[in-house]
Amino acid sequence: MKVIKIDKKEWTSGIEQVKNAYRVFGPIKEENKEFSAFKELGKGVTPDLSATDTRLSPKGIIFPQSEAMFEFTTDSTSDDCNLMNVPEKDYSPRAIVGIRPYDAAAFTLVKKNFDTPEYRDNYWVDAYDACTFIGLAVSSPSILDFSTSTKSGPFDETGLDVLLCDLDDHFLAKVISEKGETFLKAAGFTNIADEKDVQKIDILKKEAEDKIQSRVFFDKIQSYSILDIYEANFWEDISFACINCGTCTYVCPTCWCFDIQDEMQGKTGQRFKNWDSCMFPLFTLHTTGHNPRGTKLQRVRQRFMHKLKYFLDKYNDGIMCVGCGRCIRFCPVNIDIRRVCDTMNSFEPAK
Amino acid sequence: MTGYIAKIKKISKQILDEGTVDMVIGFRKGTLALMNEPCFAKTSKAVDDFVWDGNCGINLANYLTSRKEKIGIIAKGCDSRNIITHIIENKIDRDQLFIIGVPCKGMLDRHLLSAKFPDEILNVSESEDAVIIKGADYEETLPRKEVLQENCSVCIHRNPVIYDELAADLVEEQADLDRFEAVRKIEALNAEDKWQYFEDLLATCIRCYACRNACPLCYCPTCFVDESKPQWVGKGQDTTDIRTFHFLRAFHDAGRCTDCGACVRACPMGIDVRMFTKKLEKDCFESFGWEAGLSLDARPPLDTFNPDDPNDFIL
């Protein structure tokens, strides 16, 4: 295992240098805004690594909220008439600097869906493959962070190429993959840390994990039959407050659902892939007018069953949640996935 | 106001036990500071979970739409005005409701407080005039009136307009307020600055529709942005589509909005969407002397024609 020591005095110039080889994305606080967001960093802009969490996860860097998949024309005089052409895409190397470990782990969950032996979502996978993930360890987890319950954690390396640990005047950068090593070289960060420094990472990791207060348990959910838990009597109570907005699904780093829309102006148009939400009635509306998930209860149940039951059953590899806590913080009516998970886990099927 | 809860519980239990209602809609304690969760109680035991404090800013009238049961509902001034609007618009029957009126002293502004205290707020306690904010290593006492939602600080209908029983004595209404100062500031901008103001306001909108869905007025079976046969509005992040949604929604609320502030409270990005509806509230007040939800007997101005209606807006 290789660890690089980065003096913070060299950080800004290193980030500037690496922009020659990568499009660099990172959290920044915009003027007049109270919160940070992941943006592509222009010349002279350094990621704000002191920022607490971003409201939206960085999933949009790989999976934009709205992305043109094809462009087309209906002009019969054009050779391309009625043909769907993929617009030019930029899959040159990009890097997300300052991504939180749970957000990087989230991409690996989403990958299970977008990159399978049968299907490959080229847009998502090409963007993902072009990306180097430079994580920032969470030294002070929020009270809503339950990432250690979900196989992630404040220093988790899943899906990361480098893990940065903040030590006041310097960073310790743990090199996790070749991609990560290449990035650090391109930034000119080559100063190998000594053994004493390396040991600090484990101490910090332990400290951060110990600070986490939120836990969820889902150990029993797999043992219940889908139909029993689907018909459980707690869904009315869980779903009552829900207003069926898309906040939880949009702030979630693992929610991957999208809608496809054609938009035309005159004779030319584009086919878009837009984030969608299982909270919206339109999500499942059939052309016949029938809606198999026509009620709020059905939609709320779907979201939690997908994350905490179907995914668990299908992949046998944990829940579809990394424990970032964003959906709890931003839900307008305080529906708390931890409470839902506990309710599901402690479910007692009727005999 | 935190002292109301004993009476709220007593009334709720009574109407459930006597069979006056099938359920009571209220709030239970949230899992994080400054948040409570709307909930229902169908038994007097479930009523024990009810809470009442300055974090009950979600408008409960939103939970009445087209319900068939007999319902007890806890209503602040604004909720009661939206209940009236719901009754007028045939979304619920007066006879179905037992309204537990709550004289309100304003709700706490969760966006303002979260921004003011970047280090996690762990606990918020309230007295008549003060709010005590506690974090892991800080504690600060603030005057209550300085941390109220903006709509609450300019509210002149704190007392419920309609109720079957009160949870406390009526409170003194605020007087001598300039309710539309913020709107006039925007009105005074030139066209270019005004456009910029709206662009900046909506720059972070993610179209989650929390504002619309938290609003008791937004009960259309299919909202115009969700129409798909034919589709009216693009569904991506095009700024024209985002603006179209907000502008049209606001117009649809003209003469109906009670300025309850649920939309702003709900917005995960902290957008002050009230600035649209507030302008229309001002126009309705100035043109028709109208304030929504004050009487079961008056039809809203955009519902009726009167030969004396002002015509000066016609160019």
Interface residues (C-beta under 8 A of the other chain):
Chain A: N32 K33 E34 F35 A37 T52 R55 L56 Q65 S66 S142 I143 L144 D237 F240 A241 I243 N244 C245 G246 T247 Y250 V251 D259 Q261 E263 F272 N274 S277 F280 P281 L282 L285 I328 R329 F330 P332 V333 N334 I335 D336 R338 R339
Chain B: G30 T31 L32 M35 N36 E37 P38 C39 F40 I58 N62 Y63 H111 S114 A115 P118 E120 L122 D200 T204 I206 R207 C208 Y209 A210 R212 N213 A214 T222 D226 S228 G234 K235 G236 Q237 D238 R265 A266 C267 P268 M269 G270
